[in-house]
Amino acid sequence: MNETRLLPTPRSLVTANPPPAAPGFGSPSAATQTKGREYRKVNTCRLIAFASGKGGVGKSLLVANLGIQLARQGRRVTLIDCDVLSSTLHSYLGTVCSGSGVDEVLGGNSTPLRSLARDTSVPYLRLISGPRNRARALPSREVLQSLALEARELASDFAIFDLPSGMHPFSLDVFSLADGGVLVTTAEPGSLEGAFHFVEELGKRRLDEMESDIRCAVEATLGSSALERGTASCLDALAEIDPGLVNRVAARLAGLRLSFVVNQVRADAEAQAALNLRSLCRHYLGVEVEFTGAVEYDLSAWQATRQRKSLSQKYPNASATRSIEQMAALLSSRTGPEPGSEPRWIRLAERTHYQILEVPPSASQRDLQRAYDRLQAIASPGIEQLGGAIHSERVKAVRSRIENAHRTLVFLEPRRGYDRSLVAAGILRSEELRDLRLELNEPPPPKPVEGSSPTRTPDRSMGKTKKRRADTDESLEEEAAPPATSGTPLAYTGAVLAALRREHGLSLEAIGAVTKVRIIHLRYLEEERFGSLPALIFLKGFVREYARCLKLDPDRVWQDYRTRFENWKRSRSED
């Protein structure tokens, strides 16, 4: 049921034989022998917790195969089955549950955690089985802290916790103690909603654990019930009063280091919709959640589970195995924030349009439109039904910023002016922005000839630029510099419409984004390729919408264009 599609997989990494011991282990004197296999004490063992907002999303299957792929890459991994509700991690590894489980530590016994680890059939991979006594009371915070401390002292590079599904208190506690957490979800609305509320509750716990001086300062500034409006709204209000204090609070949330995986995806649209989880957490919770990968629905995972075999060993060349391998490489390469780097909270009103649409400044017009279409879901009136930190005031503010960003960036001339203002304010560098000359059909600036004096730019208001360009290259003037369109033209032909579009600084992509007409049809419309255009009833709507974008009279434009279309049709019948 799981097939992760991330990046093209290097075939050299898919191997049944593990590579030599990973670098960075301790000296041989610190080694211990276990069934002929050597495990050396490493300097640091990273703790990664896996949880999900609801059950049935394939979390344990992903954890088991992720551990196998990390071990194949030479990493020493210990999987810890902490699912106190249903511990089945061993079945996804193709092993049997034997020996004592993690409940020996959770029960407060003096049994060392490292003594519970058992070898598996995969070199460098060990397993600590789940609890045998599920009726036992939940461990205290002190016991969980002791568990995390012992896990860090394991002779492993990674200790991966498989936690209970849902907002189980045990899952939230262990999640907050780990170095990083991965949420597994599907594109189903209920699963995404559960994941969102899991992050929301995790953020509240993080803020509850703030130092007393920070908590007192926040309550004195905003009141004791400030967080009821939502974390992001609270941080925005705090930023207006005390920027230094809001950065200290934001640093607490940044310490969560969360990511998520979308599982059982059947279409690209589902993967795109699942990205809204990241946007919801960013705009309403003030928490950054990284996207680790999308997991495609695949029967090979179901077949391996049915035969009680691990997916990576039963189907080593399956696309799911290769993709999970890349996910393992991605997780192992992630590092924490650089020392001395503190997050800076940016209010919603101060974020750039590119930050609002969650695209880089070099994004194309098509990417901008796709981002806008996707973000409509997080600011729709129905999103308030999620409850929690999503309040109507925040939804209206987010919707207003998204609409404003789209109106500014979707048209080329306003976007170019906005880009210049960002460069002038020192927010972005010019090399970070997209070169819009191609979309505006402008020629690149001429390269200066060595030894020649720089050419003085002519004054466009005097009409000299167009005259000089026409004298030198008539075809270039026809494509790059549209003819003057002062007054009403005799007839709105395709060439006149194209010239007017360029004069307004609009690209075909911008027109298509507004009119919802395919780019190829707009191009045929301008080139008057009547034989390639759709039926007359559809063409009428295309031409009228095109005219509205140029602020022209739709009836007049359609009348002229229809006349040319009928003349072409009549000439064909005569031939």
C-alpha positions as CSV (number, residue, x, y, z in Angstrom):
1,M,0.0,0.0,0.0
2,N,3.0,2.2,0.2
3,E,5.2,3.4,-2.6
4,T,7.2,6.5,-2.0
5,R,7.9,8.6,-5.1
6,L,10.6,11.1,-4.4
7,L,13.6,11.4,-6.7
8,P,15.2,9.1,-9.3
9,T,16.8,6.3,-7.4
10,P,20.5,5.5,-7.8
11,R,20.6,1.8,-8.7
12,S,23.9,1.3,-6.9
13,L,22.2,1.8,-3.6
14,V,19.7,-1.0,-4.1
15,T,21.7,-4.0,-2.9
16,A,21.1,-7.0,-0.8
17,N,24.6,-6.8,0.7
18,P,25.2,-3.9,3.2
19,P,28.2,-1.6,2.7
20,P,31.1,-1.6,5.0
21,A,30.7,-0.2,8.5
22,A,29.6,3.4,8.5
23,P,32.3,6.0,9.4
24,G,32.1,8.0,12.5
25,F,31.9,5.1,15.0
26,G,34.0,4.9,18.2
27,S,37.3,3.2,18.8
28,P,37.5,-0.6,18.7
29,S,37.9,-0.6,22.5
30,A,34.3,0.6,22.8
31,A,33.0,-2.3,20.7
32,T,30.7,-5.0,21.9
33,Q,30.1,-8.4,20.3
34,T,26.5,-9.6,19.6
35,K,26.2,-12.9,17.8
36,G,29.3,-12.4,15.8
37,R,28.3,-8.9,14.7
38,E,30.2,-5.9,16.0
39,Y,28.4,-2.8,17.3
40,R,30.5,0.2,18.2
41,K,29.4,3.0,20.4
42,V,28.8,6.2,18.4
43,N,29.0,9.7,19.6
44,T,25.3,10.6,19.1
45,C,22.2,8.6,18.4
46,R,19.5,10.6,16.7
47,L,16.0,10.0,17.9
48,I,13.2,10.1,15.2
49,A,9.6,9.6,16.2
50,F,6.9,8.4,13.7
51,A,3.2,9.0,14.5
52,S,0.0,9.6,12.6
53,G,-3.2,11.6,13.2
54,K,-5.3,8.4,12.7
55,G,-4.8,4.7,12.2
56,G,-4.6,2.7,9.0
57,V,-2.2,5.0,7.1
58,G,0.7,2.5,6.8
59,K,2.9,4.0,9.5
60,S,4.5,0.8,10.8
61,L,5.2,-0.5,7.3
62,L,7.0,2.7,6.5
63,V,9.0,2.6,9.7
64,A,10.1,-1.0,9.2
65,N,11.3,-0.5,5.6
66,L,12.9,2.8,6.4
67,G,15.0,1.1,9.0
68,I,16.1,-1.5,6.5
69,Q,17.1,1.1,3.9
70,L,19.1,3.1,6.5
71,A,20.9,-0.1,7.5
72,R,21.7,-0.9,3.8
73,Q,23.3,2.5,3.6
74,G,25.7,1.6,6.4
75,R,23.8,3.2,9.2
76,R,23.3,1.4,12.5
77,V,19.6,1.5,13.3
78,T,17.5,0.5,16.3
79,L,13.8,0.3,15.8
80,I,11.8,0.7,19.0
81,D,8.2,-0.4,18.9
82,C,6.4,1.9,21.3
83,D,2.9,1.4,20.0
84,V,1.2,0.7,23.3
85,L,-2.1,0.0,21.5
86,S,-1.0,-2.3,18.7
87,S,2.6,-3.3,18.5
88,T,3.0,-5.1,15.1
89,L,6.3,-3.7,13.9
90,H,8.0,-7.1,14.0
91,S,5.6,-8.5,11.4
92,Y,6.6,-5.9,8.8
93,L,10.2,-7.0,9.3
94,G,9.3,-10.6,8.8
95,T,10.4,-11.7,12.3
96,V,8.6,-13.1,15.3
97,C,8.1,-11.3,18.6
98,S,10.4,-12.9,21.2
99,G,12.0,-11.9,24.4
100,S,11.2,-9.0,26.6
101,G,9.7,-5.8,25.1
102,V,10.0,-2.1,25.7
103,D,7.5,-2.3,28.5
104,E,10.3,-3.5,30.7
105,V,11.6,0.1,30.6
106,L,8.2,1.8,30.5
107,G,7.2,0.0,33.6
108,G,10.0,1.7,35.5
109,N,12.1,-1.5,35.9
110,S,15.8,-1.3,36.0
111,T,16.3,-3.3,32.8
112,P,18.7,-1.4,30.5
113,L,17.2,-0.5,27.1
114,R,20.2,-1.7,25.2
115,S,19.7,-5.3,26.6
116,L,16.3,-5.5,25.0
117,A,17.6,-5.0,21.4
118,R,17.6,-8.1,19.2
119,D,19.3,-8.7,15.9
120,T,17.2,-9.0,12.7
121,S,18.0,-10.7,9.4
122,V,19.3,-7.3,8.1
123,P,22.8,-6.4,9.2
124,Y,23.1,-3.2,11.3
125,L,19.4,-3.3,12.1
126,R,18.1,-4.2,15.5
127,L,14.6,-4.3,17.0
128,I,13.2,-3.6,20.5
129,S,9.8,-5.3,20.5
130,G,6.6,-3.7,21.6
131,P,5.1,-3.9,25.0
132,R,3.6,-7.3,26.1
133,N,1.3,-5.8,28.8
134,R,-0.8,-3.2,27.0
135,A,-3.1,-2.8,30.0
136,R,-0.3,-1.2,32.0
137,A,-0.8,2.4,33.0
138,L,0.9,5.1,30.9
139,P,4.4,5.9,32.0
140,S,5.2,9.1,33.7
141,R,7.1,12.0,32.1
142,E,10.2,11.1,34.1
143,V,10.1,7.5,32.8
144,L,9.9,8.8,29.2
145,Q,12.8,11.1,29.7
146,S,14.8,8.2,31.0
147,L,13.8,6.2,27.9
148,A,14.9,9.0,25.6
149,L,18.2,9.3,27.5
150,E,18.9,5.5,27.2
151,A,18.0,5.6,23.6
152,R,20.6,8.3,22.9
153,E,23.2,6.0,24.5
154,L,22.5,3.1,22.1
155,A,25.3,2.0,19.8
156,S,23.4,3.2,16.8
157,D,23.2,6.2,14.5
158,F,19.4,6.2,14.6
159,A,16.8,5.2,17.1
160,I,13.4,5.2,15.4
161,F,10.2,5.1,17.6
162,D,7.0,3.7,16.2
163,L,4.3,5.4,18.2
164,P,0.5,4.9,18.6
165,S,-1.8,6.4,16.1
166,G,-4.0,9.4,16.9
167,M,-3.4,12.1,19.5
168,H,-2.4,9.6,22.2
169,P,-0.7,11.3,25.2
170,F,2.1,8.9,25.0
171,S,2.8,9.8,21.3
172,L,2.8,13.5,22.0
173,D,5.2,13.1,24.9
174,V,7.7,11.0,23.0
175,F,7.3,13.2,19.9
176,S,8.4,16.2,22.0
177,L,11.4,14.4,23.4
178,A,12.7,13.3,20.0
179,D,15.2,15.1,17.8
180,G,12.8,15.1,14.9
181,G,9.3,13.8,14.1
182,V,7.6,12.4,11.0
183,L,3.9,12.4,10.6
184,V,2.4,9.8,8.3
185,T,-0.9,10.7,6.7
186,T,-3.0,10.0,3.6
187,A,-4.8,12.4,1.3
188,E,-8.1,11.5,2.9
189,P,-9.6,14.6,4.6
190,G,-10.0,12.8,7.9
191,S,-6.4,11.8,8.0
192,L,-5.2,15.3,7.1
193,E,-7.4,16.8,9.7
194,G,-6.0,14.4,12.3
195,A,-2.5,15.3,11.4
196,F,-3.3,19.0,11.6
197,H,-4.7,18.7,15.1
198,F,-1.7,16.5,16.1
199,V,0.6,19.3,15.2
200,E,-1.7,21.9,16.9
201,E,-1.6,19.9,20.2
202,L,2.1,19.4,19.9
203,G,2.6,23.1,19.5
204,K,0.5,23.8,22.5
205,R,2.5,21.4,24.6
206,R,5.7,23.0,23.4
207,L,4.5,26.5,24.5
208,D,3.3,25.1,27.8
209,E,6.9,24.0,28.5
210,M,8.2,27.5,27.9
211,E,10.4,29.0,30.6
212,S,8.5,30.8,33.3
213,D,9.9,34.2,32.4
214,I,8.8,33.9,28.8
215,R,5.4,32.6,29.8
216,C,4.9,35.5,32.3
217,A,6.0,38.0,29.7
218,V,3.6,36.7,27.1
219,E,0.6,36.6,29.5
220,A,1.5,40.1,30.7
221,T,1.6,41.4,27.1
222,L,-1.4,39.6,25.5
223,G,-3.4,38.2,28.4
224,S,-3.8,34.6,29.6
225,S,-6.3,33.6,26.9
226,A,-4.2,34.9,24.0
227,L,-3.5,31.4,22.5
228,E,-7.2,30.7,22.1
229,R,-7.1,32.8,19.0
230,G,-4.6,30.5,17.4
231,T,-0.8,30.3,17.7
232,A,-0.1,32.3,14.5
233,S,-2.5,35.1,15.4
234,C,-1.0,35.3,18.8
235,L,2.5,35.6,17.4
236,D,1.4,38.3,15.0
237,A,-0.1,40.3,17.8
238,L,3.0,39.8,20.0
239,A,5.3,40.9,17.1
240,E,3.7,44.3,17.0
241,I,4.4,44.9,20.7
242,D,7.6,43.0,21.5
243,P,9.6,41.7,18.5
244,G,12.3,40.3,20.7
245,L,9.9,38.2,22.8
246,V,8.0,36.8,19.7
247,N,11.3,35.5,18.4
248,R,11.9,33.6,21.6
249,V,8.5,32.1,21.4
250,A,9.0,31.2,17.7
251,A,12.3,29.5,18.6
252,R,10.3,27.1,20.9
253,L,8.1,26.1,18.0
254,A,11.0,25.8,15.6
255,G,12.5,23.2,17.9
256,L,9.8,20.7,16.9
257,R,11.6,19.9,13.6
258,L,8.5,18.2,12.0
259,S,8.1,16.6,8.6
260,F,5.3,14.6,7.0
261,V,4.8,11.8,4.5
262,V,1.7,11.4,2.4
263,N,0.8,7.7,2.0
264,Q,-1.4,5.7,-0.4
265,V,-1.6,8.4,-3.0
266,R,-3.6,7.4,-6.1
267,A,-3.3,10.6,-8.2
268,D,-1.1,13.7,-8.4
269,A,-4.0,15.9,-7.3
270,E,-4.1,14.0,-4.0
271,A,-0.4,14.7,-3.4
272,Q,-0.9,18.4,-4.2
273,A,-3.9,18.6,-1.9
274,A,-1.9,17.0,0.9
275,L,0.6,19.9,0.6
276,N,-2.1,22.0,2.2
277,L,-1.2,20.4,5.5
278,R,2.1,22.3,5.4
279,S,0.3,25.5,4.4
280,L,-2.3,25.1,7.2
281,C,0.4,24.6,9.8
282,R,2.4,27.6,8.6
283,H,-0.5,30.2,8.3
284,Y,-2.6,29.1,11.3
285,L,-0.2,27.4,13.8
286,G,3.1,29.2,13.1
287,V,4.8,25.8,12.7
288,E,7.0,24.8,9.8
289,V,6.4,21.2,8.6
290,E,8.7,19.9,5.9
291,F,7.4,17.7,3.1
292,T,9.4,14.4,3.0
293,G,7.6,12.7,0.2
294,A,4.5,11.2,-1.4
295,V,3.7,7.5,-1.1
296,E,1.8,6.0,-4.0
297,Y,-0.7,3.2,-3.5
298,D,0.9,-0.1,-4.6
299,L,-0.1,-3.7,-4.2
300,S,3.4,-4.9,-3.7
301,A,3.4,-3.6,-0.1
302,W,0.1,-5.5,0.5
303,Q,1.5,-8.7,-0.9
304,A,4.7,-8.5,1.2
305,T,2.6,-7.9,4.3
306,R,0.3,-10.8,3.6
307,Q,3.3,-13.1,3.4
308,R,4.8,-11.7,6.6
309,K,7.9,-10.5,4.6
310,S,9.5,-7.1,4.6
311,L,8.8,-5.1,1.5
312,S,12.4,-4.2,0.9
313,Q,13.6,-7.8,1.1
314,K,10.7,-9.4,-0.8
315,Y,10.7,-6.9,-3.6
316,P,14.2,-5.3,-3.6
317,N,13.7,-3.8,-7.1
318,A,10.2,-2.5,-6.6
319,S,9.6,1.2,-7.0
320,A,8.4,1.4,-3.5
321,T,11.7,0.0,-2.2
322,R,13.8,2.4,-4.2
323,S,11.7,5.3,-3.1
324,I,11.9,4.5,0.6
325,E,15.6,4.2,0.1
326,Q,15.7,7.8,-1.1
327,M,13.6,8.8,1.8
328,A,16.2,7.2,4.1
329,A,18.9,9.2,2.4
330,L,16.9,12.4,2.8
331,L,16.3,11.8,6.5
332,S,19.9,10.9,7.2
333,S,21.2,14.0,5.4
334,R,19.0,16.4,7.4
335,T,20.8,18.3,10.1
336,G,19.6,20.6,12.8
337,P,19.7,24.4,12.7
338,E,23.1,26.0,12.6
339,P,24.5,27.1,15.9
340,G,23.6,30.6,16.8
341,S,20.8,30.9,14.2
342,E,17.6,32.0,15.7
343,P,14.3,32.0,13.9
344,R,12.7,35.4,13.2
345,W,8.9,35.6,13.1
346,I,7.5,37.5,10.2
347,R,3.9,38.8,10.6
348,L,1.3,37.8,8.0
349,A,1.1,41.5,6.9
350,E,4.9,41.7,6.4
351,R,5.4,38.6,4.3
352,T,6.2,39.0,0.7
353,H,3.8,37.9,-2.0
354,Y,6.1,35.0,-2.8
355,Q,6.1,33.8,0.8
356,I,2.3,34.0,0.9
357,L,2.0,31.9,-2.3
358,E,4.8,29.6,-1.1
359,V,6.8,29.9,-4.3
360,P,10.4,31.0,-5.0
361,P,10.9,34.5,-6.5
362,S,12.0,32.9,-9.7
363,A,8.7,31.0,-10.2
364,S,7.0,31.1,-13.6
365,Q,3.6,32.5,-14.2
366,R,2.2,28.9,-14.5
367,D,3.8,28.0,-11.1
368,L,2.2,31.1,-9.5
369,Q,-1.2,30.1,-10.9
370,R,-0.9,26.5,-9.6
371,A,0.1,27.7,-6.2
372,Y,-2.9,30.1,-6.1
373,D,-5.3,27.4,-7.1
374,R,-3.9,25.0,-4.4
375,L,-4.0,27.6,-1.7
376,Q,-7.7,28.3,-2.3
377,A,-8.5,25.3,-0.1
378,I,-6.8,26.7,3.0
379,A,-8.7,30.0,2.9
380,S,-12.1,28.9,1.9
381,P,-15.0,29.5,4.3
382,G,-15.4,25.8,4.9
383,I,-12.0,25.5,6.4
384,E,-13.3,27.0,9.6
385,Q,-15.0,23.6,10.2
386,L,-11.6,22.2,11.2
387,G,-11.9,24.2,14.4
388,G,-9.0,24.6,16.8
389,A,-6.7,27.4,15.8
390,I,-8.6,28.3,12.6
391,H,-10.8,31.3,13.4
392,S,-12.8,33.4,11.0
393,E,-10.7,36.5,11.4
394,R,-7.5,34.7,10.6
395,V,-9.1,33.0,7.6
396,K,-10.2,36.3,6.2
397,A,-6.7,37.8,6.7
398,V,-5.1,34.8,4.9
399,R,-7.6,34.9,2.1
400,S,-7.0,38.6,1.6
401,R,-3.3,38.2,1.4
402,I,-3.5,35.3,-1.1
403,E,-5.8,37.3,-3.4
404,N,-3.7,40.4,-3.2
405,A,-0.5,38.4,-4.0
406,H,-2.2,36.7,-6.9
407,R,-3.5,40.0,-8.4
408,T,0.0,41.5,-8.2
409,L,2.1,38.7,-9.5
410,V,-0.1,37.1,-12.2
411,F,0.3,40.1,-14.5
412,L,3.8,40.8,-15.7
413,E,4.1,44.6,-15.4
414,P,2.8,44.8,-11.8
415,R,5.0,41.9,-10.9
416,R,8.1,43.6,-12.3
417,G,7.3,46.7,-10.4
418,Y,6.8,44.7,-7.2
419,D,10.1,42.9,-7.8
420,R,11.9,46.2,-8.1
421,S,10.4,47.4,-4.8
422,L,11.7,44.2,-3.1
423,V,15.2,44.8,-4.5
424,A,15.1,48.5,-3.5
425,A,14.1,47.5,0.1
426,G,16.9,45.0,0.3
427,I,14.6,42.1,0.8
428,L,15.7,40.2,-2.3
429,R,18.6,40.3,-4.7
430,S,18.1,40.9,-8.3
431,E,19.7,37.5,-9.2
432,E,17.0,35.8,-7.1
433,L,14.2,37.1,-9.3
434,R,12.8,35.8,-12.5
435,D,13.9,37.5,-15.7
436,L,10.6,38.7,-17.1
437,R,11.9,40.0,-20.5
438,L,11.0,36.8,-22.3
439,E,7.4,36.8,-21.0
440,L,7.2,40.5,-22.0
441,N,8.7,39.8,-25.4
442,E,11.5,42.3,-24.8
443,P,14.9,41.8,-26.4
444,P,17.9,41.3,-24.0
445,P,20.0,44.4,-23.3
446,P,22.7,44.9,-26.0
447,K,26.2,43.9,-24.9
448,P,28.7,46.8,-25.0
449,V,31.4,46.5,-27.6
450,E,34.9,46.8,-26.2
451,G,36.5,50.1,-26.9
452,S,33.3,51.8,-27.8
453,S,31.6,54.5,-25.8
454,P,28.4,53.4,-24.1
455,T,25.2,54.0,-26.1
456,R,22.9,56.6,-24.6
457,T,19.4,55.2,-24.1
458,P,16.9,57.1,-26.3
459,D,13.9,58.7,-24.9
460,R,10.9,56.5,-25.5
461,S,8.5,59.4,-25.0
462,M,9.9,61.1,-28.2
463,G,9.3,58.0,-30.3
464,K,13.0,57.6,-31.3
465,T,13.4,54.0,-30.0
466,K,10.7,52.6,-32.3
467,K,12.0,54.5,-35.3
468,R,15.6,53.4,-34.8
469,R,14.5,49.7,-34.3
470,A,12.3,49.8,-37.4
471,D,15.2,51.2,-39.5
472,T,17.6,48.4,-38.4
473,D,15.5,45.3,-38.1
474,E,11.8,45.5,-39.2
475,S,11.0,41.9,-38.1
476,L,12.4,42.5,-34.6
477,E,10.2,45.6,-34.2
478,E,7.2,43.5,-35.2
479,E,7.8,40.9,-32.5
480,A,9.4,42.7,-29.6
481,A,8.0,46.2,-29.8
482,P,4.3,46.3,-30.7
483,P,3.1,49.2,-32.8
484,A,1.5,52.1,-31.3
485,T,-2.1,51.7,-30.6
486,S,-3.2,55.2,-29.8
487,G,-6.9,55.5,-30.7
488,T,-9.2,52.7,-31.8
489,P,-7.9,50.5,-34.6
490,L,-9.8,50.0,-37.8
491,A,-10.4,46.3,-36.9
492,Y,-9.4,44.1,-34.1
493,T,-7.4,41.4,-35.9
494,G,-5.3,38.7,-34.2
495,A,-2.2,40.7,-34.8
496,V,-3.7,43.8,-33.3
497,L,-4.8,41.8,-30.2
498,A,-1.3,40.4,-29.8
499,A,0.2,43.8,-30.0
500,L,-2.2,45.2,-27.5
501,R,-1.5,42.3,-25.1
502,R,2.3,43.0,-25.3
503,E,1.6,46.7,-24.8
504,H,-0.2,45.9,-21.6
505,G,2.7,43.8,-20.5
506,L,0.7,40.6,-20.4
507,S,1.9,37.1,-21.3
508,L,-0.2,34.3,-22.8
509,E,0.2,32.5,-19.5
510,A,-1.3,35.4,-17.6
511,I,-4.2,35.7,-20.0
512,G,-4.8,31.9,-19.7
513,A,-4.7,32.0,-15.9
514,V,-7.5,34.6,-15.9
515,T,-9.6,33.4,-18.7
516,K,-9.0,29.6,-18.1
517,V,-8.4,29.3,-21.8
518,R,-5.6,26.9,-22.9
519,I,-2.4,28.6,-24.0
520,I,-2.4,26.9,-27.4
521,H,-5.9,28.2,-28.2
522,L,-4.8,31.8,-27.3
523,R,-1.8,31.4,-29.6
524,Y,-4.0,30.2,-32.4
525,L,-6.4,33.1,-31.8
526,E,-3.6,35.7,-32.2
527,E,-2.2,33.9,-35.2
528,E,-5.7,33.6,-36.7
529,R,-5.2,29.9,-37.3
530,F,-8.9,29.5,-37.7
531,G,-8.8,25.8,-38.7
532,S,-7.2,24.9,-35.4
533,L,-9.7,26.9,-33.3
534,P,-12.8,25.3,-31.6
535,A,-16.4,25.7,-32.7
536,L,-17.8,29.2,-33.1
537,I,-19.9,29.0,-29.9
538,F,-16.7,28.3,-27.9
539,L,-14.6,30.8,-29.9
540,K,-17.0,33.6,-29.0
541,G,-16.4,33.1,-25.3
542,F,-12.6,32.9,-25.8
543,V,-12.5,36.2,-27.8
544,R,-14.8,38.0,-25.4
545,E,-12.8,36.9,-22.3
546,Y,-9.5,37.9,-24.1
547,A,-11.0,41.4,-24.8
548,R,-12.0,41.9,-21.2
549,C,-8.4,41.2,-20.0
550,L,-7.3,44.0,-22.3
551,K,-10.1,46.3,-21.1
552,L,-11.6,46.4,-24.6
553,D,-15.3,46.3,-25.7
554,P,-16.0,42.5,-25.9
555,D,-18.9,43.0,-28.4
556,R,-16.8,45.2,-30.8
557,V,-13.8,42.8,-30.6
558,W,-16.0,39.8,-31.3
559,Q,-17.7,41.4,-34.2
560,D,-14.4,42.2,-35.9
561,Y,-12.9,38.8,-35.2
562,R,-16.1,37.0,-36.3
563,T,-16.0,38.9,-39.6
564,R,-12.5,37.7,-40.3
565,F,-13.4,34.2,-39.3
566,E,-16.4,34.1,-41.7
567,N,-14.4,35.6,-44.5
568,W,-11.8,32.8,-44.0
569,K,-14.6,30.2,-44.0
570,R,-16.2,31.7,-47.1
571,S,-12.8,31.6,-48.9
572,R,-12.4,28.0,-48.1
573,S,-15.8,27.1,-49.5
574,E,-15.1,28.9,-52.7
575,D,-11.8,27.0,-53.1
